[in-house]
């Protein structure tokens, strides 16, 4: 089974919908957080401990600004992360 470099999910909370990113290599959490800070639609990014079965120990939680289309920004974030990991693999 191939391990993907990341997985992202939309979490629909009534107070504040978020996007959670689970990295297969948690040592990259800070680098990925910094990489995502260029999105103007993002209000705040936190690295949080993950609770639950079959999950990595940490996740990157992304809080969006009001009135942002969460599906559209998730797609943009996913594209940006795929580009990031492809570039990173080329550099090795």
Steps between C-alpha positions, in 0.01 A plus 500: 500500500635843403511757779381839380692801631184659638125470539259789547145512635234763542358511852164670515469649841199725561721771646791489257551252214863392470729307272722241666819379337659176613861455388660157473825664621420712805850651498376714209213660698676835553627519139154427361340749738738768373433393139124550549528846656495665155128426455315824567177306573654344811431666834726281714697173489569282804687176551285288730518161664272252324253290697352192342584163360706444187631855500841656514596668827460857375303690242511845348169674561411785266243761599359701212386858485125562490317446170775289343386207284648210699483254210680738267777583748545131591553424133756782475680383813508140374645615166761710674601209725524257207727751326705541819554127542579444132764774513637359826532152352677637192752679721605179678 
